[in-house]
Amino acid sequence: MSEEDIELKLLRLRKLRKLMALRTSQPELGKDERRSPIEELKAYLDERGAEILNEAHQLNSSLTERVAVALTGAVREGRLQPLIDAGDLLRLFRSLGLHVKPSTTVKVLKDGEVKDLRQYLSEE
């Protein structure tokens, strides 16, 4: 195996360990305290995935909830890996006809300072 393969596996194991720790630290919810499918899916998403999910929920809440139910069911059954990538989630919503536009910013690092691109260009 190459070093990249080992590093990738270590990264996946760390994220899986973090997810498992998060999952075991949460108390079991009763039927009255059941979380919404959206909140439940957020536990299986990577860092930017929750942002994509929130944007999609604002555009079409019923479609987003159906997708959340399907994805959480697939993770529970073992058909999907527990850490869902934000890019994959974005492609899924776009293939379903929901054009989610995540917010993006461009930052510039110069002389140890991080500035927004707009601010950087106005100073130059």
A tleap script that builds the chain and sets N, CA, C and O, in Angstrom:
source leaprc.protein.ff14SB
mol = sequence {
  NMET SER GLU GLU ASP ILE GLU LEU LYS LEU
  LEU ARG LEU ARG LYS LEU ARG LYS LEU MET
  ALA LEU ARG THR SER GLN PRO GLU LEU GLY
  LYS ASP GLU ARG ARG SER PRO ILE GLU GLU
  LEU LYS ALA TYR LEU ASP GLU ARG GLY ALA
  GLU ILE LEU ASN GLU ALA HIE GLN LEU ASN
  SER SER LEU THR GLU ARG VAL ALA VAL ALA
  LEU THR GLY ALA VAL ARG GLU GLY ARG LEU
  GLN PRO LEU ILE ASP ALA GLY ASP LEU LEU
  ARG LEU PHE ARG SER LEU GLY LEU HIE VAL
  LYS PRO SER THR THR VAL LYS VAL LEU LYS
  ASP GLY GLU VAL LYS ASP LEU ARG GLN TYR
  LEU SER GLU CGLU
}
set mol.1.N position { 0.837 -1.195 0.000 }
set mol.1.CA position { 0.000 0.000 0.000 }
set mol.1.C position { 0.873 1.247 0.000 }
set mol.1.O position { 1.950 1.259 0.597 }
set mol.2.N position { 0.417 2.272 -0.657 }
set mol.2.CA position { 1.179 3.514 -0.676 }
set mol.2.C position { 0.840 4.339 0.560 }
set mol.2.O position { -0.112 4.052 1.286 }
set mol.3.N position { 1.647 5.369 0.772 }
set mol.3.CA position { 1.426 6.231 1.934 }
set mol.3.C position { 0.083 6.937 1.863 }
set mol.3.O position { -0.563 7.140 2.890 }
set mol.4.N position { -0.346 7.313 0.663 }
set mol.4.CA position { -1.618 8.005 0.503 }
set mol.4.C position { -2.777 7.112 0.916 }
set mol.4.O position { -3.731 7.576 1.540 }
set mol.5.N position { -2.695 5.818 0.567 }
set mol.5.CA position { -3.748 4.886 0.954 }
set mol.5.C position { -3.841 4.775 2.468 }
set mol.5.O position { -4.934 4.766 3.034 }
set mol.6.N position { -2.701 4.692 3.108 }
set mol.6.CA position { -2.670 4.564 4.567 }
set mol.6.C position { -3.210 5.836 5.221 }
set mol.6.O position { -3.994 5.768 6.168 }
set mol.7.N position { -2.787 6.996 4.713 }
set mol.7.CA position { -3.273 8.260 5.267 }
set mol.7.C position { -4.776 8.408 5.073 }
set mol.7.O position { -5.474 8.893 5.963 }
set mol.8.N position { -5.272 7.994 3.920 }
set mol.8.CA position { -6.701 8.072 3.651 }
set mol.8.C position { -7.477 7.162 4.597 }
set mol.8.O position { -8.518 7.553 5.124 }
set mol.9.N position { -6.975 5.962 4.810 }
set mol.9.CA position { -7.640 5.038 5.737 }
set mol.9.C position { -7.609 5.574 7.160 }
set mol.9.O position { -8.596 5.452 7.885 }
set mol.10.N position { -6.490 6.167 7.571 }
set mol.10.CA position { -6.412 6.744 8.904 }
set mol.10.C position { -7.398 7.895 9.071 }
set mol.10.O position { -8.030 8.030 10.119 }
set mol.11.N position { -7.527 8.718 8.043 }
set mol.11.CA position { -8.473 9.824 8.092 }
set mol.11.C position { -9.907 9.318 8.204 }
set mol.11.O position { -10.698 9.841 8.989 }
set mol.12.N position { -10.236 8.296 7.415 }
set mol.12.CA position { -11.584 7.718 7.495 }
set mol.12.C position { -11.845 7.110 8.864 }
set mol.12.O position { -12.938 7.255 9.412 }
set mol.13.N position { -10.832 6.420 9.426 }
set mol.13.CA position { -11.005 5.817 10.753 }
set mol.13.C position { -11.214 6.882 11.817 }
set mol.13.O position { -12.034 6.705 12.718 }
set mol.14.N position { -10.475 7.995 11.722 }
set mol.14.CA position { -10.659 9.075 12.695 }
set mol.14.C position { -12.076 9.642 12.621 }
set mol.14.O position { -12.727 9.857 13.644 }
set mol.15.N position { -12.540 9.878 11.397 }
set mol.15.CA position { -13.887 10.428 11.241 }
set mol.15.C position { -14.943 9.441 11.711 }
set mol.15.O position { -15.936 9.831 12.327 }
set mol.16.N position { -14.730 8.164 11.421 }
set mol.16.CA position { -15.670 7.144 11.875 }
set mol.16.C position { -15.671 7.039 13.391 }
set mol.16.O position { -16.727 6.884 14.004 }
set mol.17.N position { -14.490 7.123 14.000 }
set mol.17.CA position { -14.391 7.073 15.459 }
set mol.17.C position { -15.115 8.261 16.072 }
set mol.17.O position { -15.817 8.118 17.073 }
set mol.18.N position { -14.942 9.449 15.464 }
set mol.18.CA position { -15.624 10.645 15.957 }
set mol.18.C position { -17.138 10.490 15.853 }
set mol.18.O position { -17.876 10.866 16.764 }
set mol.19.N position { -17.593 9.929 14.727 }
set mol.19.CA position { -19.021 9.713 14.524 }
set mol.19.C position { -19.572 8.698 15.528 }
set mol.19.O position { -20.652 8.890 16.086 }
set mol.20.N position { -18.823 7.624 15.750 }
set mol.20.CA position { -19.266 6.600 16.702 }
set mol.20.C position { -19.317 7.170 18.126 }
set mol.20.O position { -20.241 6.869 18.882 }
set mol.21.N position { -18.331 7.986 18.486 }
set mol.21.CA position { -18.336 8.598 19.815 }
set mol.21.C position { -19.520 9.541 19.964 }
set mol.21.O position { -20.158 9.582 21.016 }
set mol.22.N position { -19.811 10.291 18.918 }
set mol.22.CA position { -20.948 11.196 18.942 }
set mol.22.C position { -22.247 10.415 19.078 }
set mol.22.O position { -23.157 10.814 19.804 }
set mol.23.N position { -22.316 9.309 18.376 }
set mol.23.CA position { -23.527 8.489 18.372 }
set mol.23.C position { -23.770 7.827 19.729 }
set mol.23.O position { -24.913 7.756 20.181 }
set mol.24.N position { -22.711 7.342 20.386 }
set mol.24.CA position { -22.873 6.670 21.672 }
set mol.24.C position { -23.075 7.659 22.805 }
set mol.24.O position { -23.665 7.311 23.827 }
set mol.25.N position { -22.589 8.904 22.642 }
set mol.25.CA position { -22.754 9.881 23.712 }
set mol.25.C position { -24.170 10.454 23.754 }
set mol.25.O position { -24.586 10.995 24.779 }
set mol.26.N position { -24.907 10.343 22.661 }
set mol.26.CA position { -26.270 10.864 22.633 }
set mol.26.C position { -27.210 9.874 23.319 }
set mol.26.O position { -27.148 8.674 23.050 }
set mol.27.N position { -28.083 10.370 24.209 }
set mol.27.CA position { -29.028 9.465 24.857 }
set mol.27.C position { -30.048 8.933 23.854 }
set mol.27.O position { -30.375 9.590 22.866 }
set mol.28.N position { -30.530 7.752 24.127 }
set mol.28.CA position { -31.551 7.154 23.265 }
set mol.28.C position { -32.827 7.983 23.348 }
set mol.28.O position { -33.282 8.322 24.440 }
set mol.29.N position { -33.384 8.297 22.229 }
set mol.29.CA position { -34.601 9.103 22.193 }
set mol.29.C position { -35.822 8.195 22.151 }
set mol.29.O position { -35.855 7.204 21.422 }
set mol.30.N position { -36.817 8.552 22.942 }
set mol.30.CA position { -38.055 7.796 22.933 }
set mol.30.C position { -38.894 8.165 21.731 }
set mol.30.O position { -38.515 9.033 20.945 }
set mol.31.N position { -40.020 7.517 21.587 }
set mol.31.CA position { -40.877 7.799 20.436 }
set mol.31.C position { -41.429 9.216 20.490 }
set mol.31.O position { -41.668 9.825 19.447 }
set mol.32.N position { -41.635 9.752 21.700 }
set mol.32.CA position { -42.155 11.103 21.821 }
set mol.32.C position { -41.092 12.148 21.486 }
set mol.32.O position { -41.418 13.251 21.046 }
set mol.33.N position { -39.809 11.797 21.696 }
set mol.33.CA position { -38.722 12.747 21.496 }
set mol.33.C position { -37.985 12.484 20.188 }
set mol.33.O position { -36.834 12.900 20.051 }
set mol.34.N position { -38.583 11.834 19.258 }
set mol.34.CA position { -37.928 11.469 17.994 }
set mol.34.C position { -37.506 12.718 17.229 }
set mol.34.O position { -38.263 13.682 17.114 }
set mol.35.N position { -36.270 12.679 16.705 }
set mol.35.CA position { -35.751 13.817 15.947 }
set mol.35.C position { -36.309 13.796 14.532 }
set mol.35.O position { -36.759 12.765 14.033 }
set mol.36.N position { -36.267 14.951 13.907 }
set mol.36.CA position { -36.707 15.029 12.519 }
set mol.36.C position { -35.677 14.332 11.630 }
set mol.36.O position { -34.513 14.213 12.012 }
set mol.37.N position { -36.091 13.874 10.455 }
set mol.37.CA position { -35.139 13.200 9.555 }
set mol.37.C position { -33.966 14.103 9.162 }
set mol.37.O position { -32.854 13.623 8.944 }
set mol.38.N position { -34.217 15.393 9.075 }
set mol.38.CA position { -33.156 16.345 8.720 }
set mol.38.C position { -32.075 16.369 9.804 }
set mol.38.O position { -30.883 16.293 9.506 }
set mol.39.N position { -32.505 16.474 11.058 }
set mol.39.CA position { -31.551 16.509 12.170 }
set mol.39.C position { -30.821 15.177 12.305 }
set mol.39.O position { -29.637 15.148 12.643 }
set mol.40.N position { -31.503 14.104 12.050 }
set mol.40.CA position { -30.899 12.789 12.132 }
set mol.40.C position { -29.829 12.604 11.049 }
set mol.40.O position { -28.784 12.004 11.298 }
set mol.41.N position { -30.096 13.122 9.853 }
set mol.41.CA position { -29.145 12.993 8.755 }
set mol.41.C position { -27.892 13.820 8.997 }
set mol.41.O position { -26.813 13.436 8.545 }
set mol.42.N position { -28.002 14.935 9.692 }
set mol.42.CA position { -26.849 15.799 9.946 }
set mol.42.C position { -25.741 15.063 10.694 }
set mol.42.O position { -24.569 15.416 10.560 }
set mol.43.N position { -26.092 14.049 11.475 }
set mol.43.CA position { -25.080 13.275 12.192 }
set mol.43.C position { -24.220 12.451 11.238 }
set mol.43.O position { -23.105 12.071 11.594 }
set mol.44.N position { -24.710 12.172 10.047 }
set mol.44.CA position { -23.990 11.344 9.082 }
set mol.44.C position { -23.283 12.163 8.005 }
set mol.44.O position { -22.689 11.583 7.096 }
set mol.45.N position { -23.328 13.491 8.081 }
set mol.45.CA position { -22.757 14.349 7.051 }
set mol.45.C position { -21.386 14.868 7.458 }
set mol.45.O position { -21.062 14.927 8.644 }
set mol.46.N position { -20.579 15.246 6.461 }
set mol.46.CA position { -19.300 15.864 6.772 }
set mol.46.C position { -19.511 17.334 7.111 }
set mol.46.O position { -20.645 17.771 7.310 }
set mol.47.N position { -18.431 18.092 7.176 }
set mol.47.CA position { -18.482 19.466 7.678 }
set mol.47.C position { -19.424 20.382 6.901 }
set mol.47.O position { -20.234 21.081 7.509 }
set mol.48.N position { -19.338 20.393 5.594 }
set mol.48.CA position { -20.176 21.292 4.792 }
set mol.48.C position { -21.524 20.682 4.439 }
set mol.48.O position { -22.386 21.374 3.897 }
set mol.49.N position { -21.724 19.414 4.731 }
set mol.49.CA position { -22.964 18.738 4.381 }
set mol.49.C position { -24.188 19.338 5.050 }
set mol.49.O position { -25.252 19.433 4.438 }
set mol.50.N position { -24.041 19.746 6.310 }
set mol.50.CA position { -25.165 20.348 7.027 }
set mol.50.C position { -25.593 21.659 6.369 }
set mol.50.O position { -26.781 21.979 6.324 }
set mol.51.N position { -24.627 22.410 5.862 }
set mol.51.CA position { -24.931 23.665 5.171 }
set mol.51.C position { -25.715 23.398 3.880 }
set mol.51.O position { -26.679 24.102 3.580 }
set mol.52.N position { -25.303 22.394 3.127 }
set mol.52.CA position { -25.996 22.019 1.894 }
set mol.52.C position { -27.419 21.570 2.222 }
set mol.52.O position { -28.368 21.939 1.531 }
set mol.53.N position { -27.558 20.775 3.279 }
set mol.53.CA position { -28.866 20.269 3.682 }
set mol.53.C position { -29.796 21.412 4.097 }
set mol.53.O position { -30.975 21.411 3.745 }
set mol.54.N position { -29.276 22.372 4.833 }
set mol.54.CA position { -30.097 23.520 5.245 }
set mol.54.C position { -30.547 24.351 4.045 }
set mol.54.O position { -31.698 24.782 3.982 }
set mol.55.N position { -29.641 24.573 3.098 }
set mol.55.CA position { -30.001 25.326 1.889 }
set mol.55.C position { -31.090 24.596 1.105 }
set mol.55.O position { -32.041 25.215 0.628 }
set mol.56.N position { -30.944 23.272 0.975 }
set mol.56.CA position { -31.932 22.480 0.244 }
set mol.56.C position { -33.283 22.505 0.972 }
set mol.56.O position { -34.336 22.560 0.338 }
set mol.57.N position { -33.240 22.465 2.300 }
set mol.57.CA position { -34.470 22.482 3.093 }
set mol.57.C position { -35.221 23.801 2.904 }
set mol.57.O position { -36.452 23.819 2.888 }
set mol.58.N position { -34.486 24.898 2.762 }
set mol.58.CA position { -35.122 26.189 2.533 }
set mol.58.C position { -35.773 26.252 1.154 }
set mol.58.O position { -36.809 26.895 0.983 }
set mol.59.N position { -35.170 25.590 0.174 }
set mol.59.CA position { -35.723 25.621 -1.180 }
set mol.59.C position { -36.941 24.709 -1.332 }
set mol.59.O position { -37.941 25.106 -1.929 }
set mol.60.N position { -36.860 23.497 -0.797 }
set mol.60.CA position { -37.958 22.531 -0.941 }
set mol.60.C position { -37.918 21.587 0.257 }
set mol.60.O position { -37.180 20.602 0.251 }
set mol.61.N position { -38.707 21.886 1.276 }
set mol.61.CA position { -38.637 21.121 2.519 }
set mol.61.C position { -39.166 19.693 2.373 }
set mol.61.O position { -38.618 18.775 2.983 }
set mol.62.N position { -40.203 19.490 1.589 }
set mol.62.CA position { -40.764 18.136 1.475 }
set mol.62.C position { -39.804 17.197 0.753 }
set mol.62.O position { -39.642 16.050 1.169 }
set mol.63.N position { -39.165 17.658 -0.320 }
set mol.63.CA position { -38.189 16.835 -1.036 }
set mol.63.C position { -36.985 16.539 -0.149 }
set mol.63.O position { -36.478 15.417 -0.137 }
set mol.64.N position { -36.531 17.538 0.587 }
set mol.64.CA position { -35.374 17.364 1.461 }
set mol.64.C position { -35.661 16.350 2.558 }
set mol.64.O position { -34.795 15.545 2.898 }
set mol.65.N position { -36.859 16.381 3.112 }
set mol.65.CA position { -37.210 15.413 4.155 }
set mol.65.C position { -37.279 13.996 3.597 }
set mol.65.O position { -36.861 13.051 4.266 }
set mol.66.N position { -37.800 13.835 2.380 }
set mol.66.CA position { -37.844 12.504 1.775 }
set mol.66.C position { -36.443 11.977 1.497 }
set mol.66.O position { -36.164 10.796 1.705 }
set mol.67.N position { -35.565 12.854 1.028 }
set mol.67.CA position { -34.170 12.460 0.794 }
set mol.67.C position { -33.500 12.094 2.118 }
set mol.67.O position { -32.750 11.121 2.187 }
set mol.68.N position { -33.768 12.868 3.163 }
set mol.68.CA position { -33.173 12.603 4.476 }
set mol.68.C position { -33.627 11.248 5.010 }
set mol.68.O position { -32.820 10.499 5.560 }
set mol.69.N position { -34.902 10.928 4.855 }
set mol.69.CA position { -35.412 9.627 5.311 }
set mol.69.C position { -34.734 8.496 4.546 }
set mol.69.O position { -34.334 7.494 5.140 }
set mol.70.N position { -34.605 8.652 3.233 }
set mol.70.CA position { -33.979 7.609 2.411 }
set mol.70.C position { -32.504 7.427 2.760 }
set mol.70.O position { -32.028 6.296 2.857 }
set mol.71.N position { -31.777 8.530 2.951 }
set mol.71.CA position { -30.349 8.431 3.245 }
set mol.71.C position { -30.078 7.862 4.639 }
set mol.71.O position { -29.171 7.046 4.804 }
set mol.72.N position { -30.853 8.282 5.645 }
set mol.72.CA position { -30.643 7.732 6.980 }
set mol.72.C position { -30.995 6.251 7.012 }
set mol.72.O position { -30.335 5.471 7.699 }
set mol.73.N position { -32.028 5.857 6.275 }
set mol.73.CA position { -32.373 4.440 6.186 }
set mol.73.C position { -31.264 3.635 5.528 }
set mol.73.O position { -30.959 2.526 5.968 }
set mol.74.N position { -30.660 4.179 4.482 }
set mol.74.CA position { -29.566 3.484 3.795 }
set mol.74.C position { -28.336 3.360 4.690 }
set mol.74.O position { -27.641 2.345 4.647 }
set mol.75.N position { -28.062 4.375 5.494 }
set mol.75.CA position { -26.914 4.309 6.409 }
set mol.75.C position { -27.171 3.268 7.488 }
set mol.75.O position { -26.280 2.487 7.822 }
set mol.76.N position { -28.375 3.249 8.031 }
set mol.76.CA position { -28.710 2.266 9.080 }
set mol.76.C position { -28.621 0.835 8.574 }
set mol.76.O position { -28.192 -0.063 9.297 }
set mol.77.N position { -29.028 0.631 7.332 }
set mol.77.CA position { -28.996 -0.716 6.759 }
set mol.77.C position { -27.607 -1.107 6.273 }
set mol.77.O position { -27.396 -2.258 5.889 }
set mol.78.N position { -26.666 -0.187 6.280 }
set mol.78.CA position { -25.303 -0.477 5.866 }
set mol.78.C position { -25.065 -0.371 4.372 }
set mol.78.O position { -24.004 -0.766 3.888 }
set mol.79.N position { -26.028 0.152 3.636 }
set mol.79.CA position { -25.858 0.312 2.190 }
set mol.79.C position { -25.048 1.544 1.851 }
set mol.79.O position { -24.542 1.655 0.734 }
set mol.80.N position { -24.911 2.477 2.787 }
set mol.80.CA position { -24.164 3.715 2.588 }
set mol.80.C position { -23.178 3.877 3.727 }
set mol.80.O position { -23.470 3.491 4.859 }
set mol.81.N position { -21.998 4.452 3.439 }
set mol.81.CA position { -21.039 4.729 4.500 }
set mol.81.C position { -21.565 5.867 5.353 }
set mol.81.O position { -22.218 6.774 4.837 }
set mol.82.N position { -21.289 5.836 6.663 }
set mol.82.CA position { -21.872 6.819 7.568 }
set mol.82.C position { -21.443 8.262 7.351 }
set mol.82.O position { -22.148 9.167 7.798 }
set mol.83.N position { -20.327 8.519 6.692 }
set mol.83.CA position { -19.910 9.892 6.484 }
set mol.83.C position { -20.188 10.276 5.034 }
set mol.83.O position { -19.456 9.885 4.125 }
set mol.84.N position { -21.258 11.047 4.830 }
set mol.84.CA position { -21.684 11.429 3.478 }
set mol.84.C position { -21.015 12.752 3.120 }
set mol.84.O position { -21.083 13.716 3.882 }
set mol.85.N position { -20.379 12.791 1.973 }
set mol.85.CA position { -19.647 13.949 1.497 }
set mol.85.C position { -20.614 15.049 1.039 }
set mol.85.O position { -21.658 14.756 0.457 }
set mol.86.N position { -20.268 16.301 1.299 }
set mol.86.CA position { -21.119 17.429 0.906 }
set mol.86.C position { -21.256 17.520 -0.609 }
set mol.86.O position { -22.321 17.874 -1.114 }
set mol.87.N position { -20.203 17.207 -1.325 }
set mol.87.CA position { -20.258 17.245 -2.791 }
set mol.87.C position { -21.219 16.207 -3.338 }
set mol.87.O position { -21.963 16.479 -4.281 }
set mol.88.N position { -21.207 15.013 -2.747 }
set mol.88.CA position { -22.141 13.974 -3.180 }
set mol.88.C position { -23.584 14.374 -2.890 }
set mol.88.O position { -24.480 14.134 -3.699 }
set mol.89.N position { -23.795 14.981 -1.734 }
set mol.89.CA position { -25.141 15.441 -1.374 }
set mol.89.C position { -25.613 16.536 -2.322 }
set mol.89.O position { -26.778 16.561 -2.719 }
set mol.90.N position { -24.706 17.443 -2.684 }
set mol.90.CA position { -25.032 18.517 -3.615 }
set mol.90.C position { -25.387 17.943 -4.987 }
set mol.90.O position { -26.357 18.381 -5.606 }
set mol.91.N position { -24.612 16.969 -5.468 }
set mol.91.CA position { -24.908 16.334 -6.759 }
set mol.91.C position { -26.243 15.603 -6.714 }
set mol.91.O position { -26.981 15.603 -7.699 }
set mol.92.N position { -26.560 14.981 -5.588 }
set mol.92.CA position { -27.835 14.279 -5.446 }
set mol.92.C position { -28.998 15.252 -5.581 }
set mol.92.O position { -29.942 14.993 -6.328 }
set mol.93.N position { -28.936 16.373 -4.860 }
set mol.93.CA position { -30.022 17.346 -4.932 }
set mol.93.C position { -30.137 17.955 -6.329 }
set mol.93.O position { -31.242 18.190 -6.817 }
set mol.94.N position { -29.006 18.206 -6.963 }
set mol.94.CA position { -29.049 18.772 -8.313 }
set mol.94.C position { -29.604 17.773 -9.313 }
set mol.94.O position { -30.299 18.164 -10.251 }
set mol.95.N position { -29.309 16.485 -9.131 }
set mol.95.CA position { -29.866 15.480 -10.040 }
set mol.95.C position { -31.372 15.322 -9.843 }
set mol.95.O position { -32.078 14.873 -10.746 }
set mol.96.N position { -31.857 15.690 -8.665 }
set mol.96.CA position { -33.300 15.652 -8.394 }
set mol.96.C position { -33.999 16.943 -8.823 }
set mol.96.O position { -35.209 17.087 -8.642 }
set mol.97.N position { -33.241 17.878 -9.390 }
set mol.97.CA position { -33.830 19.108 -9.897 }
set mol.97.C position { -33.830 20.259 -8.911 }
set mol.97.O position { -34.439 21.295 -9.180 }
set mol.98.N position { -33.170 20.108 -7.785 }
set mol.98.CA position { -33.110 21.158 -6.772 }
set mol.98.C position { -31.730 21.806 -6.851 }
set mol.98.O position { -30.739 21.213 -6.423 }
set mol.99.N position { -31.664 23.003 -7.388 }
set mol.99.CA position { -30.379 23.658 -7.614 }
set mol.99.C position { -29.953 24.438 -6.382 }
set mol.99.O position { -30.235 25.628 -6.248 }
set mol.100.N position { -29.273 23.745 -5.492 }
set mol.100.CA position { -28.776 24.320 -4.251 }
set mol.100.C position { -27.515 25.107 -4.560 }
set mol.100.O position { -26.631 24.618 -5.263 }
set mol.101.N position { -27.427 26.317 -4.042 }
set mol.101.CA position { -26.247 27.155 -4.246 }
set mol.101.C position { -25.607 27.431 -2.890 }
set mol.101.O position { -26.044 28.330 -2.171 }
set mol.102.N position { -24.575 26.667 -2.535 }
set mol.102.CA position { -23.917 26.914 -1.249 }
set mol.102.C position { -23.156 28.227 -1.266 }
set mol.102.O position { -22.660 28.655 -2.308 }
set mol.103.N position { -23.069 28.853 -0.126 }
set mol.103.CA position { -22.337 30.118 -0.049 }
set mol.103.C position { -20.842 29.828 -0.097 }
set mol.103.O position { -20.350 28.922 0.576 }
set mol.104.N position { -20.140 30.596 -0.888 }
set mol.104.CA position { -18.694 30.432 -1.003 }
set mol.104.C position { -18.032 31.783 -0.833 }
set mol.104.O position { -18.587 32.813 -1.215 }
set mol.105.N position { -16.862 31.770 -0.267 }
set mol.105.CA position { -16.076 32.983 -0.122 }
set mol.105.C position { -14.651 32.671 -0.545 }
set mol.105.O position { -14.179 31.543 -0.406 }
set mol.106.N position { -13.974 33.682 -1.061 }
set mol.106.CA position { -12.575 33.550 -1.449 }
set mol.106.C position { -11.770 34.424 -0.502 }
set mol.106.O position { -12.023 35.621 -0.369 }
set mol.107.N position { -10.802 33.809 0.148 }
set mol.107.CA position { -9.948 34.517 1.098 }
set mol.107.C position { -8.534 34.572 0.534 }
set mol.107.O position { -8.103 33.669 -0.184 }
set mol.108.N position { -7.820 35.641 0.867 }
set mol.108.CA position { -6.444 35.831 0.413 }
set mol.108.C position { -5.563 35.925 1.649 }
set mol.108.O position { -5.862 36.668 2.584 }
set mol.109.N position { -4.474 35.166 1.644 }
set mol.109.CA position { -3.512 35.203 2.732 }
set mol.109.C position { -2.283 35.967 2.250 }
set mol.109.O position { -1.584 35.533 1.335 }
set mol.110.N position { -2.037 37.101 2.876 }
set mol.110.CA position { -0.872 37.888 2.503 }
set mol.110.C position { -0.272 38.490 3.766 }
set mol.110.O position { -0.962 39.141 4.551 }
set mol.111.N position { 1.006 38.265 3.946 }
set mol.111.CA position { 1.740 38.767 5.111 }
set mol.111.C position { 1.103 38.321 6.423 }
set mol.111.O position { 1.074 39.084 7.389 }
set mol.112.N position { 0.599 37.105 6.465 }
set mol.112.CA position { 0.031 36.552 7.685 }
set mol.112.C position { -1.388 37.010 7.991 }
set mol.112.O position { -1.945 36.644 9.026 }
set mol.113.N position { -1.975 37.797 7.115 }
set mol.113.CA position { -3.345 38.265 7.313 }
set mol.113.C position { -4.272 37.600 6.312 }
set mol.113.O position { -3.942 37.472 5.133 }
set mol.114.N position { -5.435 37.178 6.791 }
set mol.114.CA position { -6.445 36.597 5.913 }
set mol.114.C position { -7.502 37.664 5.657 }
set mol.114.O position { -8.115 38.193 6.584 }
set mol.115.N position { -7.700 37.969 4.365 }
set mol.115.CA position { -8.665 39.002 3.993 }
set mol.115.C position { -9.614 38.451 2.942 }
set mol.115.O position { -9.256 37.568 2.162 }
set mol.116.N position { -10.811 38.976 2.933 }
set mol.116.CA position { -11.772 38.650 1.890 }
set mol.116.C position { -11.246 39.216 0.570 }
set mol.116.O position { -10.599 40.263 0.556 }
set mol.117.N position { -11.522 38.532 -0.529 }
set mol.117.CA position { -11.007 38.954 -1.833 }
set mol.117.C position { -11.456 40.370 -2.177 }
set mol.117.O position { -10.670 41.154 -2.710 }
set mol.118.N position { -12.691 40.701 -1.883 }
set mol.118.CA position { -13.212 42.041 -2.176 }
set mol.118.C position { -12.421 43.106 -1.407 }
set mol.118.O position { -12.065 44.147 -1.960 }
set mol.119.N position { -12.153 42.832 -0.131 }
set mol.119.CA position { -11.392 43.761 0.685 }
set mol.119.C position { -9.945 43.866 0.186 }
set mol.119.O position { -9.375 44.956 0.166 }
set mol.120.N position { -9.369 42.766 -0.204 }
set mol.120.CA position { -8.000 42.733 -0.719 }
set mol.120.C position { -7.873 43.560 -1.996 }
set mol.120.O position { -6.926 44.331 -2.153 }
set mol.121.N position { -8.836 43.394 -2.908 }
set mol.121.CA position { -8.776 44.123 -4.171 }
set mol.121.C position { -9.011 45.618 -3.987 }
set mol.121.O position { -8.445 46.429 -4.720 }
set mol.122.N position { -9.834 45.987 -3.019 }
set mol.122.CA position { -10.100 47.414 -2.793 }
set mol.122.C position { -8.878 48.100 -2.185 }
set mol.122.O position { -8.681 49.298 -2.389 }
set mol.123.N position { -8.063 47.366 -1.450 }
set mol.123.CA position { -6.863 47.943 -0.854 }
set mol.123.C position { -5.723 48.062 -1.863 }
set mol.123.O position { -4.857 48.924 -1.715 }
set mol.124.N position { -5.713 47.216 -2.876 }
set mol.124.CA position { -4.611 47.216 -3.854 }
set mol.124.C position { -4.703 48.347 -4.804 }
set mol.124.O position { -3.853 48.485 -5.684 }
savepdb mol mol.pdb
quit
